[in-house]
Amino acid sequence: MLRVKVSNPRSSGHGLDHGIVSTRRGLPLASLLAGLPFPFLEKVAFASEIDPSKTAITLPDAIQFVPWSGAPTRSGEMATLYGGLDRPGPYLVLMKWYPGYMSAPHYYASDRLSMVLSGTWWVNSGADFDPDHTFPVPAGGFVRRVAHTPHYDGVKSDAKEPAVIALFGIAPVDLMLVDPSEPNWRKV
């Protein structure tokens, strides 16, 4: 057992019982040793089963991406993790943009929070589509899309991998194109 003797600060001693701890290095070592499990302890803690009604887990291999409806083949895919874009309430979806495609300028009825999980997502604001003036957002970057403000985004054609973006917001999304006479997906 480690004992620390508190002495009068005016005395010449260091405050430690030198018969037990001879240096300050002994204190961290003693605290590390105190946390080790010892075989003579009677109880062992085991984790209980996960209750799926209280904790829902989806492992990466079980996340199913599906192609975007009406979009060119291999332009993008989506995986719905929670809620839905067309059902009232919060949603969380993963969007996978493949290189060479961008959206036409559009806006939403509510704010959208976006986190780039992998790859680089190219974004810009405004009603005029100009992929050469998009801003690169790498993995770990965050983008907030403000409701009713036009923007466009995607992945440039020279990218080596798709970008995967986690999107959170309140549905229904009500996506509106700035110019509905133009295609909503652009090959770049």
C-alpha positions, -999 to +999 in steps of 0.1 A: +000+000+000+012+035-009+012+059+020+017+096+017+025+114+049+016+151+050+041+171+069+041+206+081+051+228+051+075+247+073+095+216+082+126+205+062+109+173+049+093+169+015+060+157+028+065+121+017+073+091+039+107+082+022+104+046+035+075+040+011+080+064-019+115+076-025+107+098-056+078+115-072+079+089-100+064+064-075+031+082-074+021+077-110+033+041-109+012+035-078-019+049-094-013+027-125-010-004-103-041+005-084-062+003-116-050-032-125-075-061-121-064-087-096-074-123-098-087-124-062-116-100-069-149-119-067-170-101-093-163-098-130-183-073-151-198-085-183-216-064-209-253-071-212-270-079-245-279-048-267-316-040-266-324-029-302-354-010-290-330+012-270-298+011-290-299+006-328-267-003-344-260-005-382-224-017-390-208-003-422-213-036-442-250-034-436-255+002-450-272-002-483-266+026-509-292+029-537-288+049-570-305+083-570-338+082-587-337+098-622-300+105-620-274+092-646-259+058-638-229+060-614-235+097-606-247+093-570-262+070-544-279+074-511-283+054-479-310+064-455-299+059-419-327+076-401-361+091-411-365+101-447-362+131-471-399+130-478-413+122-443-418+150-417-392+150-390-354+147-387-334+126-412-298+114-415-287+101-449-254+093-466-249+107-501-222+093-523-212+115-552-191+098-579-164+118-598-177+138-628-211+149-615-226+179-599-261+191-590-277+220-607-283+251-586-311+243-561-324+251-526-343+235-498-372+245-475-351+239-444-314+241-433-292+211-440-261+201-420-235+182-440-203+164-429-178+151-454-169+115-444-145+106-472-132+121-505-136+157-514-169+175-520-169+206-542-195+232-532-206+267-540-235+291-534-255+310-559-279+305-588-252+305-616-236+271-622-198+275-624-179+243-613-146+260-618-154+282-589-164+256-564-147+252-530-131+218-520-143+204-487-122+174-476-131+146-453-139+160-418-152+192-433-186+206-423-211+225-445-243+242-434-268+249-462-292+277-452-328+272-462-341+290-494-305+298-506-294+284-539-263+263-541-247+234-561-222+207-553-206+174-564-173+158-573-150+170-601-141+145-628-104+143-620-112+130-584-098+095-577-127+085-554-163+094-547-172+117-518-194+104-491-214+131-472-236+126-441-266+149-443-289+159-415-320+181-415-357+183-410-379+169-437-397+172-459-368+186-479-388+201-508-358+204-532-365+232-557-344+238-588-334+274-596-341+268-633-365+238-637-360+239-675-323+228-670-312+192-661-309+187-624-276+167-628-246+181-646-217+161-660-184+180-653 
